[in-house]
Amino acid sequence: MVVSSLSIGACAPALVAGGGSAGYYAGTSERSVGTITSDGVITSKINAEFVKEKSVSAFDINVDTYRGVVTLHGSVGSQASANRAIAIARGVKGVKKVISQLTVVSKK
C-alpha cells in the first residue's frame, strides 16, 4: 500500500515550499513569520501522524492551524476515527486547541 511507505521525509518538500510562502503571508497577516512557520510545522506533524495511523484516513481530513489552534475539516468513517484524529492533533507539541469540523459518514 502506498500510504504505508510514506514517511516524515515525504513532508520535507511541503515544509520547504511552505517556508517560501511565509514571507508573503507575513506581509498580509497579523501573525509573525515565526508564528506562521510554527503553524506550518504543527500542520505538517499532524498530517504525518495521520499517514501513520491506520484508523484515520489522512487523505480525507484537512488540517488548518492558526496561532496553534488546529481545525480539522473533512469526513471520517466512524466516530472512533474522528476521536482518534482529534487525539492525534491534541498530542502534537504546540497545539493549544483542536476544533473538530469532521463529519462522520457511514460507509455502506
ZIPE-V638088 format. One record per pair of residues at least 12 apart in sequence whose C-alpha atoms are under 7 Angstrom apart, sorted by sequence separation. I is the first residue (numbers start at 0). J is the second residue. D is the distance in Angstrom with one decimal. If there is no record, write none. Layout:
i j d
I J D
I J D
This chain:
i j d
60 72 5.6
61 73 6.0
85 97 6.8
60 73 4.7
21 35 6.4
59 73 5.7
60 74 6.5
21 36 6.7
59 74 5.9
59 75 6.9
18 36 6.7
42 62 6.1
81 101 6.7
42 63 6.5
42 64 6.1
55 80 5.6
69 94 6.8
78 103 6.2
38 64 5.3
54 80 5.8
67 93 6.1
68 94 6.1
75 101 6.9
77 103 5.5
38 65 6.1
67 94 4.9
68 95 5.5
69 96 6.2
70 97 5.8
71 98 6.3
72 99 6.8
74 101 5.4
75 102 6.2
76 103 5.7
77 104 6.8
38 66 6.3
67 95 5.2
68 96 4.8
69 97 4.8
70 98 4.6
71 99 5.0
72 100 4.9
73 101 5.1
74 102 4.6
75 103 5.0
76 104 5.2
77 105 6.6
38 67 6.0
55 84 6.3
67 96 7.0
68 97 5.9
69 98 6.1
70 99 5.8
71 100 5.6
72 101 5.1
73 102 6.2
74 103 5.7
75 104 6.0
76 105 5.4
70 100 7.0
71 101 6.2
74 104 6.3
76 106 6.3
34 66 6.4
10 43 6.7
7 47 5.9
45 87 6.9
45 88 5.7
45 91 6.7
2 50 6.5
3 51 6.9
41 91 6.9
41 93 6.9
